[in-house]
Amino acid sequence: MKETLELNQSLSVLEAVLKATADGLLVADKLGKVLCYNQLYVNMWHIPSELLTHARHQAILGYCAGQLRNPQQFLDSTEEIYGTWTPESFDIFEFCDGRILERYTKTKTLEGSNMVRVWSFRDITERGQAETYKAQLAAIVESSNDAIIIKDLNGIISGWNAGAERIFGYRASEIIGCPISRLIPPDRLEEEDRIMSLVKSGKQTNHLETVRWGKDKKPIDVSVTISPVKDNAGHIVGAYKIAHDITQRKQSLKRIEYLAHYDLLTGLPNRALFTDRMRIAIENASRYSFRLALLFVNLDRFKLINDSLGHGIGDKLLKVVAERMQSTVRQADTVSRLGGDEFV
């Protein structure tokens, strides 16, 4: 009688705990007899009330297993826990509907040396999704062709992806813990100060085209976007920078601009650039009342050279003529090739 009273008192305490906890809980003895459970456990597993009237854990287990992606694993592990009566066990199961439950079980001794097992279940679906999302983000960051750099408010680098290693030449082990100023030319330091002032005020800098230093102080043209990094409380604790290498684009633009204004063969200003310079020269002559000279030059019998010796020899001749003409004028003067063997 005394042992029964003590057991009932212990169960009453357990039932109070079951109602207050945020986990789904079930308590059973060594034979699988269900002693108590909370409503959250019932809701997690959608257990019908008629099944609970049997108060046998084994019957409930079969119903629960049917909801899982791997029911046999669930049944086998539970049977092993009961068979060996292991003091403590932990595992995770995935439902067919996508939910993920964490199961933790532990033995407990009640009054009168009665051994029971507490089965605890926690829904970690959101945590699992968050971890999956975090892993996906990490994979995206690491596989990005752009440099993604994280730094604190003091400008100390704390994050460095593979794209940053490819663009700037530093391995993560070489650069993490170093100041961001290692990547910034001295004449751009004030630019970085302005950026960090914006970051500290919660503002973003978008697509700023600038120059940064790679390893061995190699200049690299980049387009950078810098955004604040906030902690869970919403406080700004640093910044992350996405740097896109635009060196090739810059070089292409310079090449296009060069080809638009200079003769590809001789390197002299072409007709378009000559026309622009001629316009400016005429305006200046008119404004300041001075004279200018214009000289048109053609190469005699140049067609004969091309026809008899080939265009390769003709091109070499044009280059020599261009060099000699440039060597005879002042730096402020213009020598231009209009086309063929025509020079101005």
Secondary structure by P-SEA (a helix, b strand, c coil): caaaaaaaaaaaaaaaaaaacccbbbbbccccccccccaaaaaaacccccccccccaaaaaaaaaaacccaaaaaaaaaaaaaccccccccccccccbbbbbbbbbbbbccccbbbbbbbbbbaaaaaaaaaaaaaaaaaaaaccbbbbbbccccccccccaaaaaaccccccccccccccccccccaaaaaaaaaaaaaaccccccccbbbbcccbbbbbbbbbbbbbbccccccccbbbbbbbaaaaaaaaaaaaaaaccccccccccaaaaaaaaaaaaaaaaaacbbbbbbbbbbcaaaaaaaaccaaaaaaaaaaaaaaaaaaccccbbbbbccccccc
